[in-house]
Amino acid sequence: MPDIQTMPDAPPPPERFCRMCGWDGDTFWEDGWPTSAICDCCGSEAGIGDMGAEPGSWGGVRGLHDFRGWWIGHGAQWWRPRSKPQDWDVLQQVMNIPAPWRTPPPPAADREQRVLERAVSGSLGTETVCRICGLTGPSFWRDGMPTETLCPSCGSQSGIDDLGHPADEETMRAIRTRRGYWVALAAPWSDPAARPAGWDVLEQLGAIPSAWR
């Protein structure tokens, strides 16, 4: 019998949405290769900031969440401000990011390990602003110790989900990654009834102390 020639795999469709922020102003990947396009919105470059990510797994997309968490924690500044639409909505834009690049959930926290890590975690003393999302109100840390308060906005728990040290890049990456993941889901409130009327995510994020950005 003659050899049966298998059809080559079809190339993936072009990616017209930035994997970081969902901006749709360019073609970022084509035929499975980056175009080196620089996003007008977040400033990431296809094939540099988003290279090596594996969609559908937390380990494969956490680098995207890390960059997004840093970017939005610093006010979601536009790389090319002239491209910013007049009615721009960051939460609406991030929903353009295909689900495999933004929705794989983080692994469950190892509570015992996190408790042990508290001894080397940094603190600003008494902290009434969520390190992840900037919500102001509850005491998340008191006298340098976490209160284990659940944030009604992003749902993170102080002393479990927000451990870090401002001088340590790896622990800061963990904080920014959780922030980027929350924003990628359109910043849902853990307690929707607590969400104020006219709530603005960027205004809230602006309250995060610079040490935790």
Residue pairs with C-beta under 8 A, 6 or more apart in sequence:
11 31
11 32
12 29
12 31
12 32
14 27
14 29
14 30
14 31
15 27
15 28
15 29
15 30
15 46
16 24
16 26
16 27
16 28
17 23
17 24
17 28
17 96
17 97
17 98
18 24
18 26
18 28
18 39
18 41
18 42
18 44
18 46
18 97
19 28
19 44
19 50
19 53
19 64
19 97
19 101
20 39
20 42
20 44
20 49
20 50
20 64
20 67
20 68
20 71
20 97
21 39
21 41
21 42
21 44
21 68
21 71
21 76
21 90
21 93
21 94
21 97
22 93
22 94
22 95
22 96
22 97
23 39
23 40
23 41
23 42
23 93
23 96
24 96
25 39
25 40
25 41
25 83
26 35
26 37
26 39
26 40
27 35
27 37
28 34
28 35
28 37
28 39
28 46
28 50
29 35
29 46
29 47
33 47
34 45
34 46
34 47
34 48
34 50
34 51
35 46
35 47
36 45
36 46
36 47
36 48
37 45
37 46
38 44
38 45
38 46
38 79
39 45
39 46
39 79
40 78
40 79
40 80
40 83
41 78
41 79
41 83
41 84
41 93
42 67
42 68
42 71
42 76
42 79
43 71
43 79
44 50
44 67
49 63
49 64
49 67
50 63
50 64
52 63
53 60
53 61
53 63
53 64
53 101
54 60
54 61
55 61
55 98
55 100
55 101
56 100
56 104
57 104
58 104
58 105
58 106
58 107
60 104
61 100
61 101
61 102
61 104
62 106
62 177
64 101
64 102
64 180
65 102
65 176
65 177
65 178
65 179
65 180
65 181
65 184
66 173
66 176
66 177
66 180
67 176
67 180
68 94
68 179
68 180
68 183
68 184
69 175
69 176
69 177
69 178
69 179
69 180
69 181
69 183
70 176
70 180
70 213
71 77
72 90
72 179
72 180
72 183
72 202
72 205
73 176
73 179
73 205
73 208
73 212
73 213
74 213
75 202
75 205
75 206
76 90
76 202
78 84
90 183
90 201
90 202
91 183
91 186
91 187
91 201
92 186
94 102
94 183
94 184
94 186
95 186
97 184
102 181
102 184
102 185
103 184
103 185
105 181
106 177
106 178
106 181
109 160
109 161
111 160
114 159
114 160
114 163
115 159
117 163
118 145
118 146
118 159
118 163
120 165
121 163
121 164
121 165
121 171
122 164
122 165
122 166
122 167
122 168
122 171
122 211
123 141
123 144
123 145
124 141
124 209
124 211
125 141
125 143
125 144
126 139
126 141
126 142
126 143
127 139
127 140
127 141
127 158
127 209
128 136
128 137
128 138
128 139
128 140
129 135
129 136
129 140
129 207
129 208
129 209
130 136
130 140
130 151
130 153
130 154
130 156
130 158
130 162
130 208
131 140
131 156
131 158
131 162
131 164
131 175
131 208
131 209
131 212
132 151
132 154
132 156
132 161
132 162
132 175
132 178
132 179
132 182
133 151
133 153
133 154
133 156
133 179
133 182
133 187
133 204
133 205
133 208
134 204
134 205
134 206
134 207
134 208
135 151
135 152
135 153
135 154
135 204
135 207
136 204
136 207
138 147
138 149
138 151
139 147
139 149
140 146
140 147
140 149
140 151
140 158
140 162
141 147
141 158
141 159
145 159
146 158
146 159
146 160
146 162
147 158
147 159
148 157
148 158
148 159
148 160
149 157
149 158
150 156
150 157
150 190
151 157
151 158
151 190
152 189
152 190
152 191
152 194
153 187
153 189
153 190
153 191
153 194
153 195
153 204
154 178
154 179
154 182
154 187
154 190
155 182
155 190
156 162
156 178
156 182
161 178
162 175
162 178
163 171
163 174
164 171
164 172
164 174
164 175
164 212
165 171
165 172
166 172
166 211
166 212
172 212
175 212
176 213
179 205
182 188
183 201
187 201
189 195
